[in-house]
């Protein structure tokens, strides 16, 4: 049996509804929901994070988490006038990705303008590597274009994999291009700037001095000092 598309009973699928007492029409409410779904899909937000909103993000009574949540709320309120990005720094399960994705979701929910995009750092590196060795994968320019064009990019798990020198140059090109075009980026990373122990790696060691230097100019640091939420709840 074939699946049938659900047709809005208000506009009968036209997307418009008549205005009472006038020979006019206005967009039906169903178009807002359709636009929201389309923008969410275009932003490439993983299904795992479909639920992420500030309203369901718990601060656990932690001052640094509360401060980070408040900063994201301010960022959303100021969009699209924001020119600086954010660098969310914290350990595993601190809630960095939830907060970063909340910014994308709530900009969409509020119907604020802009091309939005979610990108995982490790996935990006692997795709760039693959583009060097196969004629069947998308070219480097095809991979990079959406990242350069996004008005707001979330680059998740920065430093999760050490890039080769060539890929490091590509990443610097991406970040520097966004900086020059005044296109803000929200980064998340597990790696701090100052290691508590000598054996711990710093962010600069994971991404290189040039890229870390550029991030100083284009982002505001938001440090989250919290335990792994997943260990107690199983979901973040």
Buried (B, 14 or more C-beta within 10 A) or exposed (E): EEEEEEEBEEBEEEEBBEEEEEEEEEEBEBBEEEEBEEBBEBBBBEEEBEEBEBEEBEBEEBEBBEBBBEBBBEBBEEBEEBEBBBBBBBBEBBBBBBBBBBBBBBBBBEEBEBBBBBBBBBBBBEBBBEBEEEEEBEEBEEBBEBBBBBBBBBBBBBBBBEBEEEBBBBBBEBBBBBBEEEBBBBBBBBBBBEEEEEEEEBBBBBBBEBBBEBBEEBBEEBBBBBEBBEEEEEEB
